[in-house]
Amino acid sequence: ESLACSAHMPLLSATVALLSFAGPSASLRLSPVAPRMSAIDAPPQQAASPAPDAISSSAPLHVLIAGGGVGGLALANCLELSDAPVTYTVLERTSEFKKFGGPIQLASNAMQGFRSIDEELYKQIEARATWTGNRTNGIKDGVRDEWYAKFDLRSPAESREMPFTCVVERPELQEILMRRTHDNLRLGAGVESYGKRSDGGVVATLQTGEQVHGDVLIGADGIWSNVRAAMTETPARGEGSGVTYSGYTVFAGELEYGGGDPECGYKVYIGPQQYFVITDIGRGRYQWYAFLARPADSEASEEKPDGSSPYLQNLFEGWSPEIHDILRVTQEHEIEQRDLYDRPPSVLKPWNKGRVALLGDAIHAMMPNLGQGGCQALEDALVISEQLTSLSSRGEIEGALQGYRNRRLTRSAAVQGLSRFASDIIIRGFDTPAKLGFSGGKLVAENLNYAGVVTRLLQPILPVFFAVQFAFLYDGWENKFSLKQLQIGLSIFAFGSLFLIAFAATAGSEVAFAGAFAESILGAEALEGLSVWATEQSAAIQEVLNSLGGGPPGL
């Protein structure tokens, strides 16, 4: 799904945000490899006659799915493999699926979801997987090249009898998802808008002008969703669309690389104002990401006369040799840069209207830091399928889609928000950890500033945060209320408060407090007062640290 995120997040999700480092991103691009089909493979549909209220094998529920990405195809598989009287049509905009795009991370919650759909489907995906969750993963001090914190992905999965986190090439995943559904897939059939029929059904208008009729329409058409635009009566792109630039650009490289660490799944290198990720994607290939805070369209405005690799090597000068090793061997055609866009969590925005509902990036596009974009789209698909396949009459459809929204709202908003907040904290808040020691009988201080001290003080607490994060992600994959999830939520709230206070001065109080919707709770004037207070405290603390001889790393 898309590289996107929320500009604001609930306080509940603030803590876990800091924990949400790395993993291959759930990217925006479509990339299946499948039997080639053209837009003319499926004949145009004629206007449908009124459907009876009762759903039966002779009058099955017909679901239109706008978008043939991972989320849309996952829903198609759920419906295909159900025993319910349901039919479906996937309406995909592209006229031909081509091999395009890199790997997608499937965390344990997603792999458990695929297993719940069908064991054979799970085994086919498992056969293409490169496991990362059973290896060493964590955060390194990017400057000193020392481990800052490791997080245990193996134990949470094993204790819940869930598959490990893995990465799968997106083209291969989509090819698997199309094996059972390609007869119901129409290409060159992007949905432009929709309307309501007199009998309550929906009619989707395609890019060709053709109209396709169904009982339900699911908008799985990405961050620039036309279905969402029609539902909310707003533009799909540009001003008024609700899509805004996140403030971050990412460079991504994918290559064959013999210098990787086979014991590690992925490493996140943190430091001042930027961070770098290296991950094993299997079969001798590696992927890396460089996340930078930049204005929108910096790819065009920021000159790189020698190319992207030399540009990044210069930016990360003095950082880990591992970063420079992989940058030096990456060829220019193996690097791409893209800006990251976001939507706020749709807590107060509609997920559904009548017999139409949104799925995946169309409703909760998120940043790639958690590697949960595709995973959350899959959870959407599972819940939608459960809600629709349990119906006995068409009069129940609207209630079923509202039930989908109610089951998914809180969890998806938390994951969406924490994914965005992670970028804000890692780039704007984290610094090289402060370090004290003796050299030549003298006390030597490295990076003894407010951000460095906070980064160091939080180091022993992070393993607890990681445990909370994975418990939240793994326990809640079925999207059913439980007291255990409530307890985890309260833990997140407590830890989140700590992080918000600690990083208010370094990440910017507008990030920390506004990210928790504090402006709506406290009011703009109170929030401004907190901002001034946090800045003053940071300055006072920095004066004390300077008196102790703090300085940049390496002094």
Salt bridges, closest charged atoms under 4 A:
GLU96 OE2 - ARG36 NE 2.96
ASP118 OD2 - ARG180 NH2 3.65
ASP141 OD2 - ARG144 NH1 2.77
ASP145 OD1 - LYS140 NZ 3.12
GLU146 OE2 - LYS435 NZ 3.24
GLU158 OE2 - ARG154 NH1 3.35
GLU172 OE1 - ARG128 NH1 3.73
GLU172 OE2 - ARG283 NH1 2.71
GLU175 OE1 - ARG128 NH2 3.65
GLU175 OE2 - ARG179 NE 2.93
ASP183 OD1 - HIS182 ND1 3.16
GLU192 OE2 - ARG93 NH1 2.95
ASP199 OD2 - ARG197 NH2 2.85
GLU210 OE1 - ARG186 NH2 2.94
ASP215 OD1 - ARG355 NH1 3.99
ASP215 OD1 - ARG394 NE 3.03
GLU254 OE2 - ARG285 NE 3.65
ASP261 OD2 - LYS267 NZ 3.48
ASP280 OD2 - ARG135 NH2 2.66
GLU302 OE1 - ARG294 NE 3.19
GLU322 OE1 - LYS140 NZ 3.64
GLU322 OE2 - LYS267 NZ 3.22
ASP325 OD1 - ARG328 NH2 2.63
GLU336 OE2 - ARG29 NH1 2.85
GLU336 OE2 - ARG338 NH1 2.50
ASP342 OD2 - ARG420 NH1 2.60
GLU379 OE1 - ARG408 NH1 3.06
GLU379 OE1 - ARG411 NE 2.76
ASP380 OD2 - HIS364 NE2 2.54
ASP380 OD1 - ARG408 NE 2.55
GLU386 OE1 - ARG407 NH2 2.86
ASP424 OD1 - ARG420 NE 3.51
GLU446 OE1 - ARG144 NE 3.05
ASP475 OD1 - ARG160 NE 2.54
ASP475 OD2 - LYS484 NZ 3.40
